[in-house]
Amino acid sequence: MEDPFSVGLRFALYVDLMMLFGLALFGLYSLRGAERRSGMVLPFLPLLAATALVGLLLSAVSIVQMAKAMSGAAEWKEAMPHVEMMVAETELGTAWLIRMVALLAVAVAIAFNPRWPMASLLVVSLLAGVALATLAWAGHGAMDEGSRRFLHFSADILHLLASSGWFGALVAFALMLRPSKVETFESIQILSRTLSSFERAGAVIVALIVFTGVVNYLFIVGPHISSLTKSTYGALLLGKLVLFTGMIGLASANRFFLSPALEQAVHQGDYTRAARSIRYSMALELGSAVLVLGLVAWLGTLSPEMEAGM
């Protein structure tokens, strides 16, 4: 395993870029018209701008950290001369440059949200998707070659985008479910409607996550699991699957019980208890998602083959 700082940095990048893409995408498929304008339902302008800027900062630190690890430098200052070489001569450096440009463009695009909310969120989601996809170059897919490499990268990127759709929706619902945001009947109506609309998108997202997750597993480990179960990689992967299963259980409870109960309570005019139940469920689901991302960040620093052979 790499040092805890590297794992923590990967984790922070995952959370930041997935939130950026997922929130912008949520605004496009769940909100309508003026609801996409920052402050009407969600604080898009400050939240997405801050997320883009944090992504730039984390990315700047990450390239120095990678140069330090690849060069074997003992100190950060010693790694600085290797950064230019990495950026100019490696695929990882090219991916990093693309990410930096995309995030800078996001910071510009989100500024137009008050005037053109839909166009702004569309551009932000596209650019954020590009920035998120560059994380695949720091994953296991970069070790493959030929057509296998292309397929592995494709599965990695699709997995990242689908997972971000779910994570961004959870963050959006957490913001919409704050006690101060469910005080008016209009806000609770929007919440109920977006929960219902997410049911269709959520089904597609979960299907994509499962499919691409299986494909990635086969690329990284293969069909055999006997040796994997004895490794640190396997233990972390099992923990990730347990958490993911729990998230599906919570999502199912929201879909079939809590969301319909809120919709009925809205019609009856007494929705406080129903909103509170969904708030607790969403908090557990979001907490599980954060833990999953922590495990993903750790898994990305481990080699299944080396671990299995230990």
C-alpha positions as a printed Julia matrix, in Angstrom:
310×3 Matrix{Float64}:
   0.0     0.0     0.0
   1.13    3.53   -0.7
   1.39    6.08    2.08
  -1.84    7.37    3.66
  -1.32   10.8     2.1
  -1.5     9.34   -1.42
  -4.67    7.41   -0.57
  -6.22   10.47    1.02
  -5.34   12.6    -2.0
  -6.93   10.09   -4.39
 -10.01    9.96   -2.16
 -10.34   13.75   -2.12
 -10.04   13.91   -5.91
 -12.7    11.24   -6.36
 -15.13   13.0    -4.03
 -14.5    16.42   -5.55
 -14.72   15.53   -9.25
 -17.62   13.12   -8.8
 -19.55   15.78   -6.93
 -18.81   18.32   -9.66
 -20.05   16.09  -12.48
 -22.91   14.5   -10.55
 -24.43   17.75   -9.27
 -24.35   19.44  -12.69
 -25.9    16.35  -14.29
 -28.58   16.22  -11.58
 -29.55   19.8   -12.36
 -30.07   18.86  -16.01
 -32.24   15.76  -15.7
 -34.1    16.43  -12.44
 -34.78   20.17  -12.36
 -36.85   22.27  -14.74
 -36.5    25.73  -16.23
 -35.73   28.36  -13.63
 -35.09   25.66  -11.0
 -31.68   25.18  -12.64
 -30.68   28.72  -11.72
 -28.34   28.85   -8.73
 -30.18   29.49   -5.47
 -33.64   28.5    -6.71
 -33.24   24.9    -5.5
 -29.51   24.24   -5.21
 -26.57   26.66   -4.8
 -24.98   25.7    -8.12
 -22.83   28.8    -8.58
 -20.86   28.79   -5.3
 -20.84   25.0    -4.91
 -19.68   24.06   -8.41
 -17.22   26.95   -8.63
 -15.67   25.98   -5.28
 -15.56   22.32   -6.31
 -13.77   23.19   -9.56
 -11.21   25.33   -7.72
 -10.61   22.63   -5.11
 -10.17   20.15   -7.96
  -7.49   22.37   -9.47
  -5.67   22.59   -6.14
  -5.87   18.84   -5.49
  -4.7    18.09   -9.03
  -1.71   20.41   -8.62
  -0.71   18.59   -5.44
  -1.33   15.19   -7.03
   1.06   15.72   -9.96
   3.86   16.64   -7.55
   3.03   13.64   -5.38
   3.1    11.3    -8.39
   6.42   12.75   -9.55
   7.79   12.21   -6.05
   6.62    8.59   -6.01
   7.84    7.77   -9.54
  11.24    9.44   -9.1
  11.87    8.03   -5.65
  12.56   11.5    -4.27
  12.67   11.72   -0.5
  11.42   15.31   -0.33
   8.81   17.3    -2.25
  11.4    19.85   -3.4
  13.44   17.07   -4.99
  10.4    15.97   -7.01
   9.72   19.35   -8.59
  12.23   18.95  -11.5
  10.51   15.68  -12.43
   7.07   17.28  -12.73
   7.86   19.02  -16.02
   9.18   15.78  -17.48
   6.1    13.88  -16.4
   3.71   16.46  -17.83
   5.59   16.71  -21.14
   6.48   13.07  -21.74
   3.88   10.78  -20.15
   0.24    9.91  -20.8
  -0.45   10.56  -17.15
   0.86   14.09  -17.57
  -1.27   14.64  -20.67
  -4.35   13.47  -18.78
  -3.46   15.85  -15.96
  -3.18   18.78  -18.38
  -6.57   17.95  -19.9
  -8.07   17.86  -16.41
  -6.62   21.24  -15.46
  -7.91   22.87  -18.65
 -11.35   21.31  -18.18
 -11.58   22.51  -14.58
 -10.52   26.04  -15.51
 -13.22   26.04  -18.2
 -15.77   24.82  -15.63
 -14.98   27.79  -13.4
 -15.74   30.08  -16.34
 -18.85   28.22  -17.54
 -20.57   28.17  -14.15
 -20.35   31.98  -14.0
 -23.01   32.11  -16.73
 -25.53   30.14  -14.66
 -27.6    33.17  -13.56
 -28.22   34.15  -17.19
 -28.27   30.8   -19.0
 -28.77   28.13  -16.32
 -29.43   25.14  -18.58
 -26.61   25.89  -21.03
 -24.23   26.55  -18.14
 -25.01   23.24  -16.42
 -24.74   21.38  -19.72
 -21.27   22.77  -20.42
 -20.2    22.19  -16.81
 -21.36   18.57  -16.88
 -19.53   17.89  -20.15
 -16.29   19.49  -18.94
 -16.56   17.86  -15.51
 -17.08   14.5   -17.23
 -13.84   15.03  -19.14
 -11.99   15.96  -15.93
 -13.41   12.92  -14.15
 -12.46   10.58  -17.0
  -8.79   11.57  -16.66
  -8.69    9.78  -13.29
  -8.81    6.5   -15.21
  -5.19    7.1   -16.3
  -4.12    6.69  -12.68
  -5.95    3.36  -12.39
  -5.28   -0.27  -13.28
  -6.39    0.21  -16.9
  -3.19    2.12  -17.67
  -1.22   -1.11  -17.27
  -3.0    -2.86  -20.17
  -2.08   -2.7   -23.85
  -3.79   -2.81  -27.25
  -7.53   -3.46  -27.54
  -7.66   -4.71  -23.95
  -6.41   -1.3   -22.81
  -9.08    0.53  -24.8
 -11.86   -1.69  -23.44
 -10.57   -1.42  -19.87
 -10.32    2.36  -20.08
 -13.84    2.54  -21.56
 -15.27    0.44  -18.73
 -13.33    2.49  -16.14
 -14.6     5.8   -17.49
 -18.19    4.62  -17.8
 -18.01    3.26  -14.24
 -16.72    6.62  -12.98
 -19.45    8.57  -14.78
 -22.27    6.27  -13.62
 -21.02    6.25  -10.03
 -20.79   10.04  -10.12
 -24.4    10.27  -11.27
 -25.47    8.41   -8.14
 -23.1    10.26   -5.81
 -24.08   13.66   -7.17
 -27.77   12.86   -6.74
 -27.17   11.86   -3.11
 -25.36   15.14   -2.43
 -28.18   17.06   -4.14
 -30.86   15.32   -2.07
 -28.85   15.89    1.11
 -28.84   19.62    0.34
 -32.55   19.62   -0.54
 -33.45   17.69    2.62
 -31.86   20.14    5.05
 -34.45   21.21    7.64
 -34.25   24.81    6.42
 -35.03   23.7     2.85
 -38.18   21.69    3.55
 -40.09   24.39    5.38
 -42.16   25.52    2.38
 -44.74   23.52    0.47
 -43.12   24.48   -2.85
 -39.72   23.1    -1.85
 -41.21   19.82   -0.63
 -43.12   19.47   -3.9
 -39.89   19.87   -5.88
 -38.19   17.34   -3.59
 -40.99   14.8    -4.09
 -40.93   15.27   -7.85
 -37.14   14.96   -8.16
 -37.15   11.81   -6.01
 -39.69   10.27   -8.37
 -37.77   11.34  -11.49
 -34.54    9.91  -10.1
 -36.14    6.47   -9.9
 -35.77    6.01  -13.67
 -32.28    7.51  -13.87
 -31.24    5.56  -10.79
 -32.18    2.23  -12.34
 -29.99    2.96  -15.38
 -27.16    4.18  -13.18
 -27.16    1.06  -10.97
 -27.27   -1.22  -14.04
 -24.25    0.59  -15.53
 -22.34    0.44  -12.24
 -22.92   -3.29  -11.88
 -22.07   -4.07  -15.51
 -18.9    -1.97  -15.65
 -17.9    -3.14  -12.18
 -18.02   -6.77  -13.3
 -16.07   -5.92  -16.48
 -13.39   -4.1   -14.48
 -13.13   -7.0   -12.03
 -12.57   -9.45  -14.89
  -9.93   -7.18  -16.42
  -8.06   -6.69  -13.14
  -8.41  -10.07  -11.43
 -10.0   -12.5   -13.88
 -12.67  -15.11  -13.19
 -10.79  -16.81  -10.35
 -11.33  -15.59   -6.79
  -9.66  -18.25   -4.61
  -6.34  -16.4    -4.24
  -7.98  -12.98   -4.15
  -9.98  -13.77   -1.02
  -6.73  -14.17    0.92
  -5.35  -10.74   -0.01
  -5.77   -7.21    1.28
  -7.12   -6.25   -2.15
  -9.78   -8.94   -1.89
 -10.79   -7.93    1.63
 -11.21   -4.3     0.57
 -13.11   -5.33   -2.55
 -15.44   -7.47   -0.44
 -16.02   -4.52    1.9
 -16.84   -2.34   -1.09
 -19.37   -4.9    -2.36
 -21.02   -5.13    1.07
 -21.38   -1.36    1.25
 -22.68   -1.21   -2.33
 -25.27   -3.87   -1.54
 -26.36   -1.84    1.47
 -26.71    1.23   -0.73
 -28.92   -0.69   -3.13
 -31.05   -1.78   -0.18
 -31.43    1.82    1.01
 -32.18    3.01   -2.53
 -34.84    0.31   -2.85
 -36.42    1.4     0.43
 -36.51    4.98   -0.86
 -37.96    3.87   -4.19
 -40.71    1.56   -2.96
 -41.59    2.89    0.49
 -40.23    6.27    1.58
 -40.62    8.19   -1.68
 -44.27    7.09   -2.22
 -44.96    7.89    1.43
 -43.6    11.42    0.95
 -45.68   11.91   -2.19
 -48.81   10.84   -0.31
 -47.92   13.06    2.64
 -47.5    16.04    0.3
 -51.03   15.51   -0.99
 -52.3    15.34    2.6
 -50.37   18.48    3.61
 -48.48   16.85    6.51
 -45.03   15.87    5.25
 -42.67   16.54    8.18
 -42.36   12.94    9.34
 -42.01   11.54    5.81
 -39.29   14.07    4.95
 -37.42   13.18    8.13
 -37.46    9.46    7.27
 -36.02   10.12    3.82
 -33.42   12.45    5.32
 -32.11    9.69    7.59
 -32.12    7.14    4.77
 -30.29    9.47    2.39
 -27.73   10.3     5.08
 -26.94    6.59    5.5
 -26.75    6.11    1.75
 -24.44    9.1     1.29
 -22.26    7.98    4.19
 -21.96    4.54    2.6
 -21.04    6.13   -0.73
 -18.24    8.13    0.92
 -16.89    4.94    2.51
 -17.02    3.19   -0.87
 -14.98    6.01   -2.42
 -12.44    5.65    0.38
 -12.08    1.95   -0.41
 -11.83    2.69   -4.14
  -9.01    5.17   -3.47
  -7.18    2.55   -1.43
  -7.8    -0.24   -3.96
  -6.29    1.91   -6.7
  -2.92    1.84   -4.91
  -2.8    -1.96   -4.64
  -1.81   -4.59   -7.18
  -4.09   -7.66   -7.02
  -1.39   -9.9    -8.49
   1.24   -8.83   -5.95
  -1.23   -8.98   -3.11
  -2.48  -12.42   -4.09
   1.05  -13.73   -4.29
   2.01  -12.6    -0.79
